[in-house]
Amino acid sequence: MRGILPGGCLQGWPRPQSAMTQGVIVCQPRELTVGWAQRVVSQHAARATVQGMAVLSVEIGTTTRVRLEVNHNGPET
């Protein structure tokens, strides 16, 4: 049976796995970890290292907005 699970993931459907989204799409805010942030940063600055991150806010509605603070040693972009 397919349906929407709590947190917005589709039950019974695989997560997208393109080169850009592999390991980047999350279903729950608890999945936003330093490892996740490293995967995102590595797509933009291959040699940057994430030292830490914090979830500043999560707003859930028809769209979900998440504000993060990510500390890294990469460029300031």
Contacts in CASP RR format, 6 or more apart in sequence:
PFRMAT RR
TARGET T0000
AUTHOR 0000-0000-0000
METHOD contacts of the structure
MODEL  1
MRGILPGGCLQGWPRPQSAMTQGVIVCQPRELTVGWAQRVVSQHAARATV
QGMAVLSVEIGTTTRVRLEVNHNGPET
1 11 0 8 1.000
1 12 0 8 1.000
2 10 0 8 1.000
2 11 0 8 1.000
2 12 0 8 1.000
2 13 0 8 1.000
3 10 0 8 1.000
3 11 0 8 1.000
3 12 0 8 1.000
4 10 0 8 1.000
4 11 0 8 1.000
5 11 0 8 1.000
5 27 0 8 1.000
7 27 0 8 1.000
7 28 0 8 1.000
7 60 0 8 1.000
8 27 0 8 1.000
9 15 0 8 1.000
9 27 0 8 1.000
15 21 0 8 1.000
15 23 0 8 1.000
15 25 0 8 1.000
15 27 0 8 1.000
16 25 0 8 1.000
20 43 0 8 1.000
23 36 0 8 1.000
23 39 0 8 1.000
24 36 0 8 1.000
24 39 0 8 1.000
24 40 0 8 1.000
24 43 0 8 1.000
26 32 0 8 1.000
26 36 0 8 1.000
29 55 0 8 1.000
29 58 0 8 1.000
29 66 0 8 1.000
32 53 0 8 1.000
32 55 0 8 1.000
32 66 0 8 1.000
32 68 0 8 1.000
33 53 0 8 1.000
34 50 0 8 1.000
34 52 0 8 1.000
34 53 0 8 1.000
35 50 0 8 1.000
37 50 0 8 1.000
37 52 0 8 1.000
37 53 0 8 1.000
37 68 0 8 1.000
37 70 0 8 1.000
37 72 0 8 1.000
38 49 0 8 1.000
38 50 0 8 1.000
41 48 0 8 1.000
41 50 0 8 1.000
41 70 0 8 1.000
41 72 0 8 1.000
41 74 0 8 1.000
42 48 0 8 1.000
44 77 0 8 1.000
45 72 0 8 1.000
45 74 0 8 1.000
45 75 0 8 1.000
45 77 0 8 1.000
47 74 0 8 1.000
48 72 0 8 1.000
48 73 0 8 1.000
48 74 0 8 1.000
48 75 0 8 1.000
49 72 0 8 1.000
49 73 0 8 1.000
49 74 0 8 1.000
50 70 0 8 1.000
50 71 0 8 1.000
50 72 0 8 1.000
51 71 0 8 1.000
51 72 0 8 1.000
51 73 0 8 1.000
52 70 0 8 1.000
52 71 0 8 1.000
52 72 0 8 1.000
53 68 0 8 1.000
53 69 0 8 1.000
53 70 0 8 1.000
53 71 0 8 1.000
54 68 0 8 1.000
54 69 0 8 1.000
55 66 0 8 1.000
55 67 0 8 1.000
55 68 0 8 1.000
56 67 0 8 1.000
56 68 0 8 1.000
56 69 0 8 1.000
57 65 0 8 1.000
57 66 0 8 1.000
57 67 0 8 1.000
58 64 0 8 1.000
58 65 0 8 1.000
58 66 0 8 1.000
58 67 0 8 1.000
59 65 0 8 1.000
59 66 0 8 1.000
END
